[in-house]
Amino acid sequence: MREGNDDAPVRKCILSGERDVRPHLVRLALSPDGQILPDVRAKAPGRGAWIGVTRVELEAAIKKGKLKGALARAFKTGEFTIDPELPAKIESALERNALDRLGLESRSGTVLIGSDRIEQNARQGKLKTLYHASDAAEDGNRKLDQAWRIGNDVEGSGLRGLALPVSRTILALALGRENVVHIGLTDRAAAKRVSEALDRWLHFIGSEPSSVSCETASQGASASQNIGASGSTGQRPAVDMTEEFE
């Protein structure tokens, strides 16, 4: 269970049986022609089934026939086709969704780029989240990470920016900017939206976040001992009603 919005509807993964809020899961939809398709934004009409496993786990479930059986029970029909490329399609859709979210926040003015600007806001305690391109220089990462810790008065903690599994070129294309090496967000709501989109993608590809949110770090060492690498408290959402599909 990853940290989420207590107000969000809870669903159950048809493969693992574990419960989580909808923003953390991936919806699979049954198309009119009987294809199983990823519906990462949960907007496709008709019935859907939810999964919260990693790509490796999904590939194993497909190979063993477990996914087919789970979908047959969820949709109450066996008349569908599972594309062997379904895991790749889900990964691609989750990546696109996460990068689109960054692009939307950039166009709305909630994204900071440029090391100097990010460092200034970080030292002032205004930064909510911090991300680095996969090909960012280590010394640049360390400098901004340190500024973020200083701004939140948590020096010596594990607070640091998250290195994304995409290069500066990909980030620049997503944001419509040039040379995007580091990304910072100062708006709490925007940071939450971006974090949820990225978390779902990274969870699926098996690259869990190794950073800790500034809210988590500010709780002190005793709190961080109970929090996993992704910043999750391990607590279930307050709502306990579940559905496997909708």
C-alpha positions as a Markdown table, in Angstrom:
| # | Residue | x | y | z |
|---|---|---|---|---|
| 1 | Met | 0.0 | 0.0 | 0.0 |
| 2 | Arg | 1.3 | 3.4 | -1.0 |
| 3 | Glu | 0.4 | 6.7 | 0.6 |
| 4 | Gly | -2.7 | 8.1 | -1.0 |
| 5 | Asn | -5.8 | 10.3 | -0.7 |
| 6 | Asp | -8.1 | 9.0 | 2.0 |
| 7 | Asp | -11.1 | 10.4 | 0.0 |
| 8 | Ala | -10.3 | 8.4 | -3.2 |
| 9 | Pro | -12.3 | 5.3 | -4.0 |
| 10 | Val | -10.6 | 2.0 | -3.1 |
| 11 | Arg | -10.3 | -0.8 | -5.5 |
| 12 | Lys | -8.9 | -4.3 | -5.3 |
| 13 | Cys | -6.2 | -5.7 | -7.6 |
| 14 | Ile | -7.6 | -8.7 | -9.5 |
| 15 | Leu | -4.2 | -10.4 | -9.4 |
| 16 | Ser | -2.8 | -9.7 | -5.9 |
| 17 | Gly | -6.0 | -9.1 | -4.0 |
| 18 | Glu | -4.5 | -6.1 | -2.4 |
| 19 | Arg | -6.5 | -2.9 | -1.9 |
| 20 | Asp | -5.4 | 0.5 | -2.9 |
| 21 | Val | -6.8 | 3.9 | -3.9 |
| 22 | Arg | -7.7 | 4.3 | -7.6 |
| 23 | Pro | -4.8 | 6.8 | -8.4 |
| 24 | His | -2.3 | 4.0 | -7.6 |
| 25 | Leu | -3.9 | 1.3 | -9.7 |
| 26 | Val | -4.1 | 0.7 | -13.5 |
| 27 | Arg | -7.5 | 0.1 | -15.0 |
| 28 | Leu | -7.9 | -2.5 | -17.8 |
| 29 | Ala | -10.8 | -2.0 | -20.1 |
| 30 | Leu | -12.6 | -4.5 | -22.4 |
| 31 | Ser | -13.0 | -2.9 | -25.9 |
| 32 | Pro | -16.0 | -3.6 | -28.1 |
| 33 | Asp | -13.9 | -5.9 | -30.3 |
| 34 | Gly | -12.8 | -8.0 | -27.3 |
| 35 | Gln | -9.3 | -6.5 | -26.7 |
| 36 | Ile | -7.9 | -5.9 | -23.3 |
| 37 | Leu | -6.5 | -2.3 | -23.3 |
| 38 | Pro | -4.8 | -0.1 | -20.7 |
| 39 | Asp | -7.0 | 2.7 | -19.5 |
| 40 | Val | -4.6 | 4.6 | -17.2 |
| 41 | Arg | -6.8 | 7.6 | -16.9 |
| 42 | Ala | -9.9 | 5.5 | -16.1 |
| 43 | Lys | -12.1 | 7.2 | -18.6 |
| 44 | Ala | -13.0 | 4.5 | -21.1 |
| 45 | Pro | -16.7 | 3.5 | -21.1 |
| 46 | Gly | -17.9 | 0.0 | -20.0 |
| 47 | Arg | -16.5 | -2.3 | -17.4 |
| 48 | Gly | -13.0 | -2.3 | -16.2 |
| 49 | Ala | -10.7 | -4.3 | -13.9 |
| 50 | Trp | -7.9 | -3.0 | -11.8 |
| 51 | Ile | -4.3 | -4.1 | -11.3 |
| 52 | Gly | -1.6 | -2.9 | -9.0 |
| 53 | Val | 1.2 | -5.2 | -9.8 |
| 54 | Thr | 4.6 | -4.5 | -11.4 |
| 55 | Arg | 5.4 | -5.2 | -15.0 |
| 56 | Val | 7.4 | -8.3 | -14.0 |
| 57 | Glu | 4.5 | -9.7 | -12.0 |
| 58 | Leu | 2.1 | -8.9 | -14.8 |
| 59 | Glu | 4.2 | -10.7 | -17.4 |
| 60 | Ala | 4.3 | -13.8 | -15.1 |
| 61 | Ala | 0.6 | -13.6 | -14.6 |
| 62 | Ile | 0.0 | -13.6 | -18.4 |
| 63 | Lys | 2.4 | -16.4 | -18.9 |
| 64 | Lys | 0.7 | -18.6 | -16.3 |
| 65 | Gly | -2.8 | -17.8 | -17.4 |
| 66 | Lys | -3.6 | -16.1 | -14.1 |
| 67 | Leu | -4.5 | -12.7 | -15.7 |
| 68 | Lys | -6.9 | -14.4 | -18.2 |
| 69 | Gly | -8.7 | -16.2 | -15.4 |
| 70 | Ala | -8.9 | -13.1 | -13.2 |
| 71 | Leu | -10.3 | -11.0 | -16.1 |
| 72 | Ala | -12.8 | -13.8 | -17.0 |
| 73 | Arg | -14.1 | -13.6 | -13.5 |
| 74 | Ala | -14.2 | -9.8 | -13.5 |
| 75 | Phe | -15.9 | -9.4 | -16.8 |
| 76 | Lys | -17.9 | -12.6 | -16.5 |
| 77 | Thr | -16.9 | -13.7 | -20.0 |
| 78 | Gly | -14.0 | -15.4 | -21.7 |
| 79 | Glu | -14.5 | -13.8 | -25.0 |
| 80 | Phe | -11.5 | -11.4 | -25.0 |
| 81 | Thr | -7.9 | -11.3 | -26.3 |
| 82 | Ile | -4.8 | -10.4 | -24.2 |
| 83 | Asp | -2.2 | -8.8 | -26.4 |
| 84 | Pro | 1.3 | -10.2 | -25.6 |
| 85 | Glu | 2.4 | -6.5 | -25.7 |
| 86 | Leu | 0.0 | -5.5 | -23.0 |
| 87 | Pro | 2.7 | -4.9 | -20.4 |
| 88 | Ala | 4.7 | -2.7 | -22.8 |
| 89 | Lys | 1.5 | -0.8 | -23.7 |
| 90 | Ile | 0.8 | -0.2 | -20.0 |
| 91 | Glu | 4.3 | 1.0 | -19.3 |
| 92 | Ser | 4.2 | 3.4 | -22.3 |
| 93 | Ala | 0.8 | 4.7 | -21.3 |
| 94 | Leu | 1.9 | 5.3 | -17.7 |
| 95 | Glu | 5.1 | 7.1 | -18.9 |
| 96 | Arg | 3.1 | 9.3 | -21.3 |
| 97 | Asn | 0.6 | 10.1 | -18.6 |
| 98 | Ala | 3.3 | 11.1 | -16.1 |
| 99 | Leu | 5.1 | 13.3 | -18.7 |
| 100 | Asp | 1.8 | 14.8 | -19.8 |
| 101 | Arg | 1.1 | 15.7 | -16.2 |
| 102 | Leu | 4.5 | 17.5 | -15.9 |
| 103 | Gly | 3.7 | 19.3 | -19.2 |
| 104 | Leu | 0.3 | 20.4 | -17.9 |
| 105 | Glu | 1.8 | 21.8 | -14.7 |
| 106 | Ser | 4.5 | 23.5 | -16.6 |
| 107 | Arg | 1.9 | 25.3 | -18.8 |
| 108 | Ser | 0.0 | 26.3 | -15.7 |
| 109 | Gly | 3.1 | 27.9 | -14.2 |
| 110 | Thr | 3.6 | 25.6 | -11.2 |
| 111 | Val | 6.9 | 24.1 | -12.4 |
| 112 | Leu | 10.3 | 25.6 | -11.7 |
| 113 | Ile | 13.3 | 24.9 | -13.9 |
| 114 | Gly | 16.9 | 26.2 | -13.8 |
| 115 | Ser | 19.3 | 25.3 | -11.0 |
| 116 | Asp | 19.6 | 28.8 | -9.6 |
| 117 | Arg | 15.8 | 29.4 | -9.4 |
| 118 | Ile | 15.2 | 26.0 | -7.9 |
| 119 | Glu | 18.0 | 26.5 | -5.3 |
| 120 | Gln | 16.7 | 29.8 | -4.3 |
| 121 | Asn | 13.2 | 28.5 | -3.7 |
| 122 | Ala | 14.6 | 25.4 | -2.0 |
| 123 | Arg | 16.6 | 27.4 | 0.5 |
| 124 | Gln | 13.6 | 29.6 | 1.3 |
| 125 | Gly | 11.6 | 26.4 | 2.2 |
| 126 | Lys | 9.1 | 26.8 | -0.7 |
| 127 | Leu | 10.0 | 23.6 | -2.6 |
| 128 | Lys | 7.5 | 20.7 | -2.3 |
| 129 | Thr | 9.1 | 18.3 | -4.7 |
| 130 | Leu | 12.4 | 18.0 | -6.6 |
| 131 | Tyr | 13.2 | 15.9 | -9.6 |
| 132 | His | 16.4 | 15.2 | -11.6 |
| 133 | Ala | 16.9 | 14.0 | -15.1 |
| 134 | Ser | 18.6 | 10.6 | -15.4 |
| 135 | Asp | 21.6 | 12.2 | -17.0 |
| 136 | Ala | 21.9 | 15.1 | -14.5 |
| 137 | Ala | 25.4 | 15.6 | -13.0 |
| 138 | Glu | 25.8 | 14.2 | -9.5 |
| 139 | Asp | 27.3 | 17.4 | -8.1 |
| 140 | Gly | 24.3 | 19.4 | -9.4 |
| 141 | Asn | 21.9 | 17.0 | -7.8 |
| 142 | Arg | 23.7 | 17.1 | -4.5 |
| 143 | Lys | 23.7 | 20.9 | -4.5 |
| 144 | Leu | 20.0 | 21.2 | -5.0 |
| 145 | Asp | 19.3 | 18.3 | -2.5 |
| 146 | Gln | 21.3 | 20.1 | 0.1 |
| 147 | Ala | 19.5 | 23.4 | -0.5 |
| 148 | Trp | 16.2 | 21.6 | -0.1 |
| 149 | Arg | 17.2 | 20.0 | 3.2 |
| 150 | Ile | 18.4 | 23.4 | 4.5 |
| 151 | Gly | 15.2 | 25.1 | 3.5 |
| 152 | Asn | 13.2 | 22.5 | 5.3 |
| 153 | Asp | 15.5 | 22.5 | 8.3 |
| 154 | Val | 16.1 | 18.8 | 7.9 |
| 155 | Glu | 19.9 | 18.7 | 7.4 |
| 156 | Gly | 21.2 | 15.1 | 7.9 |
| 157 | Ser | 17.9 | 13.6 | 6.8 |
| 158 | Gly | 17.3 | 11.5 | 3.7 |
| 159 | Leu | 15.5 | 14.2 | 1.9 |
| 160 | Arg | 16.6 | 14.4 | -1.7 |
| 161 | Gly | 15.3 | 14.8 | -5.2 |
| 162 | Leu | 14.1 | 11.9 | -7.2 |
| 163 | Ala | 16.1 | 10.8 | -10.3 |
| 164 | Leu | 13.6 | 10.1 | -13.0 |
| 165 | Pro | 14.3 | 7.3 | -15.5 |
| 166 | Val | 14.2 | 9.8 | -18.5 |
| 167 | Ser | 16.9 | 12.1 | -19.8 |
| 168 | Arg | 16.9 | 15.9 | -20.0 |
| 169 | Thr | 15.9 | 15.7 | -23.6 |
| 170 | Ile | 12.7 | 13.8 | -22.9 |
| 171 | Leu | 11.9 | 16.2 | -20.0 |
| 172 | Ala | 12.5 | 19.2 | -22.2 |
| 173 | Leu | 10.1 | 17.8 | -24.8 |
| 174 | Ala | 7.5 | 17.1 | -22.2 |
| 175 | Leu | 7.7 | 20.6 | -20.7 |
| 176 | Gly | 8.1 | 22.4 | -23.9 |
| 177 | Arg | 11.3 | 24.0 | -22.6 |
| 178 | Glu | 15.0 | 23.8 | -23.4 |
| 179 | Asn | 17.5 | 21.8 | -21.4 |
| 180 | Val | 15.4 | 20.6 | -18.5 |
| 181 | Val | 17.8 | 19.0 | -16.1 |
| 182 | His | 16.1 | 19.6 | -12.7 |
| 183 | Ile | 12.4 | 20.2 | -11.9 |
| 184 | Gly | 10.9 | 21.8 | -8.8 |
| 185 | Leu | 7.4 | 22.4 | -7.7 |
| 186 | Thr | 6.3 | 24.9 | -5.0 |
| 187 | Asp | 2.6 | 24.3 | -5.2 |
| 188 | Arg | 1.4 | 21.6 | -2.9 |
| 189 | Ala | -1.6 | 20.5 | -5.0 |
| 190 | Ala | 0.5 | 20.4 | -8.2 |
| 191 | Ala | 3.2 | 18.4 | -6.4 |
| 192 | Lys | 0.7 | 15.9 | -5.3 |
| 193 | Arg | -0.7 | 15.5 | -8.8 |
| 194 | Val | 2.7 | 15.0 | -10.3 |
| 195 | Ser | 3.8 | 12.6 | -7.5 |
| 196 | Glu | 0.8 | 10.4 | -8.0 |
| 197 | Ala | 1.4 | 10.1 | -11.8 |
| 198 | Leu | 5.1 | 9.4 | -11.4 |
| 199 | Asp | 4.6 | 7.0 | -8.5 |
| 200 | Arg | 2.2 | 4.8 | -10.5 |
| 201 | Trp | 4.6 | 4.7 | -13.5 |
| 202 | Leu | 7.7 | 4.0 | -11.3 |
| 203 | His | 5.9 | 1.3 | -9.3 |
| 204 | Phe | 4.9 | -0.6 | -12.5 |
| 205 | Ile | 8.4 | -0.6 | -14.0 |
| 206 | Gly | 9.8 | -1.6 | -10.7 |
| 207 | Ser | 11.7 | 1.6 | -10.0 |
| 208 | Glu | 10.2 | 2.7 | -6.7 |
| 209 | Pro | 11.0 | 6.3 | -5.6 |
| 210 | Ser | 14.1 | 6.6 | -3.4 |
| 211 | Ser | 13.4 | 10.1 | -2.3 |
| 212 | Val | 11.4 | 11.2 | 0.8 |
| 213 | Ser | 8.9 | 14.0 | 0.6 |
| 214 | Cys | 9.6 | 17.2 | 2.5 |
| 215 | Glu | 6.6 | 16.7 | 4.8 |
| 216 | Thr | 7.9 | 13.2 | 5.7 |
| 217 | Ala | 11.4 | 14.4 | 6.4 |
| 218 | Ser | 10.2 | 17.2 | 8.6 |
| 219 | Gln | 8.6 | 14.7 | 10.9 |
| 220 | Gly | 12.0 | 13.6 | 12.1 |
| 221 | Ala | 14.0 | 10.4 | 12.4 |
| 222 | Ser | 11.4 | 8.5 | 14.4 |
| 223 | Ala | 8.8 | 8.9 | 11.6 |
| 224 | Ser | 11.2 | 8.1 | 8.8 |
| 225 | Gln | 12.0 | 4.7 | 10.4 |
| 226 | Asn | 8.4 | 3.7 | 9.7 |
| 227 | Ile | 8.3 | 4.9 | 6.2 |
| 228 | Gly | 9.4 | 3.0 | 3.1 |
| 229 | Ala | 11.5 | 4.2 | 0.2 |
| 230 | Ser | 8.5 | 5.6 | -1.6 |
| 231 | Gly | 7.4 | 7.7 | 1.4 |
| 232 | Ser | 4.5 | 5.4 | 2.2 |
| 233 | Thr | 3.2 | 5.1 | 5.7 |
| 234 | Gly | 1.8 | 1.7 | 5.1 |
| 235 | Gln | -1.6 | 2.8 | 6.3 |
| 236 | Arg | -4.7 | 1.8 | 4.4 |
| 237 | Pro | -7.2 | 4.4 | 3.3 |
| 238 | Ala | -10.0 | 5.1 | 5.7 |
| 239 | Val | -12.5 | 3.8 | 3.3 |
| 240 | Asp | -12.6 | -0.1 | 3.4 |
| 241 | Met | -15.2 | -0.8 | 0.7 |
| 242 | Thr | -13.7 | -2.4 | -2.4 |
| 243 | Glu | -14.7 | -3.3 | -5.9 |
| 244 | Glu | -12.7 | -5.4 | -8.4 |
| 245 | Phe | -14.2 | -3.7 | -11.4 |
| 246 | Glu | -16.5 | -0.9 | -12.6 |
